[in-house]
């Protein structure tokens, strides 16, 4: 009986062992089957197969890994990241789950979601797993640079170059850091060497353009950024830089075109690049007095990030436009129409009849005489200077001083400065007890309404 019992126990143990062996042999085949489905782009089937394995064993981290791979191939990045995080926190790596390959995929997912700290952890692990792979050191350098840790970034760029002396992007990145550190000769050498290594690596032209822009060589910078646009990763940033070059050169119309392209080139509406593209585009619209279009861009930005730069202040500043047609006309009319509006405002608000009226870059300048009931008398009339500013920035004391000096040079008895914005406190102090009257936005609105604008 004892012998029979022992034999039965052995048979049971052999049975369990057999089941375990069969499962162990079957598991890789099932995983290979999922991998095959992914390669055949049958992503839904691959996901179902992986989920079936997980349903049987939630701790099957190989299945979690392949489910993540299926999601990744199917562009379901959020779901892929969830599965990969589960694997990272629990799995033991082996031939079916190679650690280096896995961490490369996970690091790229973290980058997609702008989780730089997590991405950096993965790349640092990769430098240990693959200590001579220059790309891992380069990726660490990029993240450190984004985090404003230039010294550490420079060290990692140098390590990338140590393991691959022809790593073009590492040379370019190092050149940009050296430039910011004001090591101009070394920076130029690094960028030039990167271009010699590969003139077709268009991202290098982005860094060259940044250096040229800092040196205020805007024509050369615009050409370099144009070449950088050929790299999809740098296209939006390069368009932003081209636009800013045009803005600095005073070519607002050209800047507007570049920022419009930058908005269209954006793949993520919430990215900093996309928000800045809209912000600078709104600035161009504002300068060109296309206020409705500027407001539209500010509103889009505010929906994503209400605290982005001065967007809330801009929307508050122009909130009256929707209900105040006279102010809207003042701000958005053509130059010729604007001059006529200013003439009417001079007459209605100050009883001044324009003798001359000319357009200026900031608005309109009028030399006028006072309209009186006794105009029939043959008396020499006094002259008055009226400046109308349709600008967004507060008027500084320097401009008030210039206006007063101009009034004196033209023998004007008094000057008026009227603005759609406000005056700085120093400007108001300067105007006290001087023959100049400051008319800010609120009072100007009343004058425009009185003039029937």
C-alpha positions as CSV (number, residue, x, y, z in Angstrom):
1,X,0.0,0.0,0.0
2,X,2.8,2.3,0.9
3,X,4.5,1.6,-2.5
4,X,1.2,2.3,-4.3
5,X,0.8,5.6,-2.4
6,X,4.3,6.7,-3.3
7,X,3.8,5.8,-6.9
8,X,0.5,7.8,-7.0
9,X,2.2,10.8,-5.4
10,X,5.0,10.6,-8.0
11,X,2.5,10.4,-10.8
12,X,0.7,13.5,-9.6
13,X,4.0,15.4,-9.3
14,X,5.0,14.3,-12.8
15,X,1.6,15.4,-14.0
16,X,2.0,18.9,-12.5
17,X,5.5,19.1,-13.8
18,X,4.3,18.1,-17.3
19,X,1.6,20.8,-17.2
20,X,4.2,23.4,-16.1
21,X,6.6,22.3,-18.9
22,X,3.9,22.4,-21.5
23,X,2.8,25.9,-20.4
24,X,6.4,27.1,-20.3
25,X,6.9,25.8,-23.9
26,X,3.6,27.1,-25.1
27,X,4.0,30.6,-23.6
28,X,6.9,31.7,-25.9
29,X,4.9,30.4,-28.9
30,X,1.9,32.4,-27.9
31,X,4.1,35.5,-27.5
32,X,5.7,34.9,-30.8
33,X,2.2,34.7,-32.3
34,X,1.3,38.1,-30.8
35,X,4.6,39.5,-32.2
36,X,3.7,38.0,-35.6
37,X,0.3,39.7,-35.5
38,X,1.9,43.1,-34.7
39,X,4.3,42.7,-37.7
40,X,1.3,41.9,-39.9
41,X,-0.3,45.1,-38.6
42,X,-3.2,43.1,-37.1
43,X,-3.1,45.3,-34.0
44,X,-6.6,44.5,-32.7
45,X,-6.0,40.8,-32.9
46,X,-2.6,41.2,-31.2
47,X,-4.2,43.2,-28.4
48,X,-7.0,40.6,-27.9
49,X,-4.4,37.8,-27.7
50,X,-2.3,39.6,-25.1
51,X,-5.4,40.5,-23.0
52,X,-6.4,36.8,-23.1
53,X,-3.1,35.8,-21.6
54,X,-3.3,38.6,-18.9
55,X,-6.9,37.5,-18.0
56,X,-5.5,34.0,-17.2
57,X,-2.5,35.4,-15.3
58,X,-2.4,39.2,-14.4
59,X,1.2,38.7,-13.5
60,X,2.2,37.6,-17.0
61,X,4.5,40.7,-17.6
62,X,5.6,39.3,-20.9
63,X,2.0,39.6,-22.0
64,X,1.8,43.1,-20.6
65,X,4.9,44.0,-22.6
66,X,3.5,42.6,-25.9
67,X,0.2,44.3,-25.2
68,X,2.2,47.6,-24.8
69,X,4.0,46.9,-28.1
70,X,0.7,46.3,-29.8
71,X,-0.7,49.6,-28.5
72,X,2.4,51.4,-29.5
73,X,2.2,50.1,-33.0
74,X,-1.5,51.0,-33.1
75,X,-0.5,54.6,-32.0
76,X,-2.4,54.2,-28.7
77,X,0.5,55.8,-26.8
78,X,-1.3,56.4,-23.5
79,X,-2.4,52.8,-23.2
80,X,1.1,51.7,-24.3
81,X,2.7,53.8,-21.6
82,X,0.4,52.3,-18.9
83,X,1.4,48.7,-19.9
84,X,5.1,49.6,-20.1
85,X,5.0,51.2,-16.6
86,X,3.5,48.0,-15.2
87,X,6.3,46.0,-16.8
88,X,9.0,48.5,-15.6
89,X,7.7,48.2,-12.0
90,X,7.4,44.4,-11.9
91,X,9.1,42.4,-14.7
92,X,12.3,40.3,-14.7
93,X,14.0,40.8,-18.0
94,X,15.0,37.9,-20.3
95,X,15.3,37.0,-24.0
96,X,11.5,37.4,-24.4
97,X,11.7,40.8,-22.7
98,X,15.0,42.4,-23.5
99,X,15.7,45.2,-21.1
100,X,17.6,47.6,-23.4
101,X,15.0,47.4,-26.2
102,X,12.2,47.9,-23.6
103,X,13.8,50.9,-22.0
104,X,14.4,52.6,-25.3
105,X,10.7,52.3,-26.1
106,X,9.7,53.5,-22.7
107,X,12.0,56.5,-22.8
108,X,10.5,57.6,-26.2
109,X,7.0,57.3,-24.7
110,X,8.0,59.5,-21.8
111,X,9.4,62.1,-24.3
112,X,6.1,62.0,-26.2
113,X,4.3,63.0,-23.1
114,X,7.0,65.5,-22.1
115,X,7.8,63.6,-18.9
116,X,11.5,64.6,-19.0
117,X,12.5,63.4,-15.6
118,X,11.2,59.9,-16.2
119,X,12.7,59.8,-19.7
120,X,16.1,60.9,-18.3
121,X,16.0,58.0,-15.7
122,X,15.5,55.5,-18.6
123,X,18.4,57.0,-20.7
124,X,20.7,57.0,-17.7
125,X,19.9,53.3,-17.2
126,X,20.7,52.8,-20.9
127,X,24.1,54.4,-20.5
128,X,24.8,51.6,-18.0
129,X,23.3,48.8,-20.1
130,X,25.1,50.1,-23.3
131,X,28.1,52.0,-22.0
132,X,29.5,52.7,-25.5
133,X,26.3,53.7,-27.2
134,X,26.7,57.4,-28.0
135,X,23.0,57.9,-28.7
136,X,22.0,57.3,-25.0
137,X,24.5,59.9,-23.8
138,X,23.2,62.3,-26.5
139,X,19.6,61.9,-25.3
140,X,20.7,62.6,-21.7
141,X,22.5,65.7,-22.9
142,X,19.4,67.0,-24.7
143,X,17.2,66.6,-21.6
144,X,19.7,68.2,-19.3
145,X,19.9,71.1,-21.7
146,X,16.1,71.5,-21.7
147,X,16.2,71.5,-17.9
148,X,18.7,74.4,-18.1
149,X,21.5,72.3,-16.7
150,X,24.1,73.3,-19.3
151,X,27.2,72.1,-17.5
152,X,25.9,68.5,-17.1
153,X,24.5,68.6,-20.7
154,X,27.9,69.7,-22.0
155,X,29.5,66.7,-20.3
156,X,27.1,64.2,-21.8
157,X,27.5,65.8,-25.3
158,X,31.3,65.3,-24.9
159,X,30.7,61.6,-23.9
160,X,28.5,61.1,-26.9
161,X,31.3,62.5,-29.1
162,X,33.9,60.3,-27.3
163,X,32.0,57.1,-28.4
164,X,31.0,58.4,-31.8
165,X,33.3,61.2,-33.2
166,X,30.8,61.6,-36.1
167,X,27.7,62.2,-34.0
168,X,26.6,65.3,-35.8
169,X,23.8,66.3,-33.5
170,X,26.0,66.0,-30.4
171,X,28.6,68.4,-32.1
172,X,25.7,70.9,-32.9
173,X,24.3,70.7,-29.3
174,X,27.7,71.2,-27.8
175,X,28.3,74.2,-30.1
176,X,25.0,75.8,-28.9
177,X,26.0,75.4,-25.2
178,X,29.4,76.8,-25.8
179,X,27.8,79.8,-27.6
180,X,25.6,80.5,-24.7
181,X,28.6,80.3,-22.4
182,X,30.2,83.0,-24.7
183,X,32.9,80.7,-25.9
184,X,32.2,81.9,-29.4
185,X,35.3,80.5,-31.2
186,X,34.8,77.0,-29.8
187,X,31.1,77.2,-30.6
188,X,31.6,78.1,-34.2
189,X,34.2,75.3,-34.6
190,X,31.7,72.7,-33.3
191,X,28.9,73.9,-35.5
192,X,31.1,74.1,-38.6
193,X,32.5,70.6,-37.9
194,X,28.9,69.3,-37.6
195,X,28.1,70.8,-41.0
196,X,31.2,69.4,-42.6
197,X,30.3,66.0,-41.3
198,X,26.8,66.1,-42.7
199,X,25.4,69.2,-44.6
200,X,22.2,67.2,-45.0
201,X,21.6,67.1,-41.2
202,X,19.3,70.1,-41.4
203,X,18.8,70.3,-37.6
204,X,22.4,71.7,-37.4
205,X,21.3,74.7,-39.4
206,X,18.8,75.5,-36.5
207,X,21.7,75.9,-34.1
208,X,23.7,77.9,-36.7
209,X,20.6,80.1,-37.1
210,X,20.4,80.6,-33.3
211,X,24.0,81.8,-33.3
212,X,23.5,84.2,-36.2
213,X,20.3,85.5,-34.6
214,X,22.1,86.2,-31.3
215,X,24.7,88.1,-33.4
216,X,21.8,90.1,-35.0
217,X,22.7,88.8,-38.4
218,X,19.0,88.3,-39.3
219,X,19.3,87.7,-43.1
220,X,21.8,84.9,-42.5
221,X,19.7,83.5,-39.6
222,X,16.5,83.4,-41.7
223,X,18.3,81.4,-44.4
224,X,19.7,78.9,-41.9
225,X,16.2,78.5,-40.3
226,X,14.8,77.9,-43.7
227,X,17.1,74.9,-44.2
228,X,16.3,73.7,-40.6
229,X,12.6,73.5,-41.6
230,X,13.4,70.5,-43.7
231,X,13.9,68.5,-40.5
232,X,10.3,67.6,-39.3
233,X,11.4,67.6,-35.7
234,X,12.7,71.2,-36.0
235,X,10.2,72.6,-38.5
236,X,7.9,74.4,-36.0
237,X,10.7,75.8,-33.9
238,X,12.6,77.0,-37.1
239,X,9.5,78.7,-38.3
240,X,9.1,80.4,-34.9
241,X,12.7,81.6,-35.1
242,X,12.2,82.9,-38.7
243,X,9.2,84.8,-37.5
244,X,11.0,86.4,-34.6
245,X,13.9,87.4,-36.9
246,X,11.4,89.3,-39.1
247,X,9.8,90.9,-36.0
248,X,13.2,92.1,-34.8
249,X,13.9,93.5,-38.2
250,X,10.5,95.3,-38.2
251,X,9.0,93.2,-41.0
252,X,5.7,92.4,-39.3
253,X,3.9,91.2,-42.4
254,X,6.7,88.6,-43.1
255,X,6.7,87.6,-39.4
256,X,2.9,87.1,-39.5
257,X,3.3,84.6,-42.4
258,X,5.9,82.6,-40.6
259,X,3.9,82.4,-37.4
260,X,0.8,81.3,-39.4
261,X,3.0,78.5,-40.8
262,X,4.3,77.6,-37.4
263,X,0.7,77.3,-36.0
264,X,-0.2,74.9,-38.9
265,X,3.1,72.9,-38.4
266,X,2.3,72.1,-34.8
267,X,1.3,68.5,-34.0
268,X,0.4,69.2,-30.4
269,X,-1.9,72.2,-29.7
270,X,-0.8,72.2,-26.0
271,X,3.0,72.3,-26.6
272,X,5.0,75.4,-25.7
273,X,6.0,75.8,-29.4
274,X,2.3,75.9,-30.5
275,X,1.3,78.3,-27.8
276,X,4.2,80.7,-28.6
277,X,3.3,80.4,-32.3
278,X,-0.2,81.6,-31.6
279,X,1.0,84.2,-29.1
280,X,3.4,85.8,-31.6
281,X,0.9,85.5,-34.4
282,X,-1.6,87.5,-32.2
283,X,1.1,90.1,-31.6
284,X,1.5,90.5,-35.4
285,X,-2.3,90.8,-35.8
286,X,-2.4,93.4,-33.1
287,X,0.4,95.5,-34.7
288,X,-1.5,95.3,-38.0
289,X,-4.7,96.3,-36.2
290,X,-6.4,93.0,-37.0
291,X,-7.7,92.9,-33.5
292,X,-10.5,90.4,-34.0
293,X,-8.0,87.9,-35.3
294,X,-5.6,88.6,-32.4
295,X,-8.4,88.1,-29.9
296,X,-9.2,84.7,-31.6
297,X,-5.6,83.5,-31.0
298,X,-5.6,84.8,-27.4
299,X,-8.8,82.9,-26.7
300,X,-7.4,79.7,-28.1
301,X,-4.3,80.1,-25.9
302,X,-6.5,80.9,-22.8
303,X,-8.5,77.7,-23.2
304,X,-5.3,75.7,-23.0
305,X,-3.3,77.8,-20.5
306,X,-5.0,80.9,-19.0
307,X,-1.8,82.0,-17.3
308,X,0.3,82.0,-20.5
309,X,2.3,85.2,-20.5
310,X,0.0,88.2,-20.6
311,X,-2.9,86.6,-22.5
312,X,-5.4,87.2,-19.7
313,X,-4.4,90.9,-19.6
314,X,-4.8,91.2,-23.4
315,X,-8.3,89.7,-23.4
316,X,-9.2,92.0,-20.5
317,X,-7.8,95.0,-22.4
318,X,-9.9,94.3,-25.5
319,X,-13.0,93.0,-23.8
320,X,-14.8,96.3,-24.6
321,X,-14.4,95.8,-28.4
322,X,-17.3,93.4,-28.7
323,X,-19.7,96.1,-27.3
324,X,-17.9,99.3,-28.1
325,X,-18.1,99.9,-31.9
326,X,-16.5,103.3,-31.7
327,X,-13.3,102.0,-30.0
328,X,-13.3,99.1,-32.4
329,X,-13.4,101.5,-35.4
330,X,-10.6,103.6,-33.8
331,X,-8.3,100.5,-33.5
332,X,-9.1,98.6,-36.6
333,X,-9.9,101.1,-39.4
334,X,-7.6,101.7,-42.3
335,X,-5.0,104.5,-42.2
336,X,-7.1,106.8,-44.4
337,X,-10.3,106.1,-42.3
338,X,-8.3,106.6,-39.1
339,X,-7.2,110.1,-40.1
340,X,-10.9,111.0,-40.7
341,X,-11.9,109.6,-37.3
342,X,-9.2,111.7,-35.6
343,X,-10.4,114.8,-37.4
344,X,-14.0,114.2,-36.1
345,X,-12.7,113.4,-32.6
346,X,-10.7,116.7,-32.6
347,X,-13.8,118.7,-33.5
348,X,-16.2,116.9,-31.2
349,X,-13.9,116.5,-28.2
350,X,-11.9,119.7,-28.3
351,X,-13.7,122.0,-30.7
352,X,-10.6,121.9,-32.9
353,X,-10.7,122.1,-36.7
354,X,-7.9,120.2,-38.4
355,X,-5.6,122.3,-40.6
356,X,-3.2,119.5,-41.4
357,X,-3.5,115.8,-40.6
358,X,-0.9,113.1,-41.3
359,X,-0.5,109.4,-40.7
360,X,2.3,108.3,-38.4
361,X,3.6,104.8,-37.5
362,X,1.8,105.1,-34.1
363,X,-1.4,106.9,-35.3
364,X,-2.2,110.4,-36.5
365,X,-0.8,113.9,-35.9
366,X,-3.0,116.9,-36.3
367,X,-2.3,120.6,-36.3
368,X,-5.6,122.4,-35.6
369,X,-7.2,125.7,-34.7
370,X,-9.9,126.3,-32.2
371,X,-13.5,126.7,-33.5
372,X,-15.2,129.8,-31.9
373,X,-18.4,131.7,-32.4
374,X,-16.5,134.9,-33.3
375,X,-14.6,133.2,-36.1
376,X,-15.8,136.1,-38.4
377,X,-13.3,138.4,-36.8
378,X,-10.0,138.7,-38.7
379,X,-7.8,137.5,-35.9
380,X,-4.8,135.2,-36.2
381,X,-5.8,131.9,-34.7
382,X,-3.7,129.9,-32.3
383,X,-2.4,126.5,-33.3
384,X,-2.8,123.3,-31.3
385,X,-1.1,119.9,-31.7
386,X,-3.2,116.8,-31.3
387,X,-1.6,113.3,-31.3
388,X,-3.8,110.2,-31.6
389,X,-2.1,107.0,-30.6
390,X,-3.6,103.6,-31.4
391,X,-1.2,101.5,-29.5
392,X,-1.3,98.9,-26.8
393,X,1.6,99.8,-24.7
394,X,1.3,102.6,-22.1
395,X,2.7,106.0,-23.3
396,X,6.0,106.8,-21.6
397,X,7.2,110.2,-20.4
398,X,9.8,110.3,-23.2
399,X,7.0,110.4,-25.8
400,X,5.1,113.1,-23.9
401,X,8.3,115.2,-23.7
402,X,8.8,114.7,-27.5
403,X,5.2,115.8,-28.2
404,X,5.6,118.9,-26.1
405,X,8.9,119.8,-27.8
406,X,7.3,119.4,-31.2
407,X,4.3,121.6,-30.2
408,X,6.8,124.3,-29.1
409,X,8.7,124.0,-32.4
410,X,5.5,124.5,-34.4
411,X,4.4,127.5,-32.2
412,X,1.4,125.6,-30.8
413,X,-0.2,127.0,-27.8
414,X,-1.0,123.6,-26.3
415,X,-0.7,119.9,-27.1
416,X,-3.1,117.0,-26.6
417,X,-2.0,113.3,-26.4
418,X,-4.9,110.9,-26.9
419,X,-4.3,107.1,-26.6
420,X,-6.3,103.9,-26.8
421,X,-4.1,102.6,-24.0
422,X,-2.9,104.5,-20.9
423,X,-0.1,106.7,-19.7
424,X,2.7,105.7,-17.3
425,X,2.9,107.4,-13.9
426,X,6.1,109.1,-14.9
427,X,4.4,110.5,-18.1
428,X,1.5,111.9,-16.0
429,X,3.9,113.5,-13.5
430,X,5.8,115.1,-16.4
431,X,2.6,116.6,-17.9
432,X,1.6,118.3,-14.6
433,X,1.7,122.1,-14.9
434,X,2.8,121.9,-18.5
435,X,0.8,122.9,-21.6
436,X,-0.1,119.4,-22.6
437,X,-3.3,117.4,-21.8
438,X,-3.2,113.6,-21.6
439,X,-6.3,111.8,-22.8
440,X,-6.4,108.1,-21.8
441,X,-8.6,105.3,-23.1
442,X,-11.7,106.0,-21.0
443,X,-11.9,109.7,-21.9
444,X,-11.1,108.9,-25.5
445,X,-14.0,106.4,-25.7
446,X,-16.4,109.2,-24.5
447,X,-15.0,111.6,-27.2
448,X,-15.4,109.0,-30.0
449,X,-19.0,108.3,-28.9
450,X,-19.7,112.1,-28.9
451,X,-18.2,112.3,-32.4
452,X,-20.7,109.6,-33.6
453,X,-17.9,107.2,-34.5
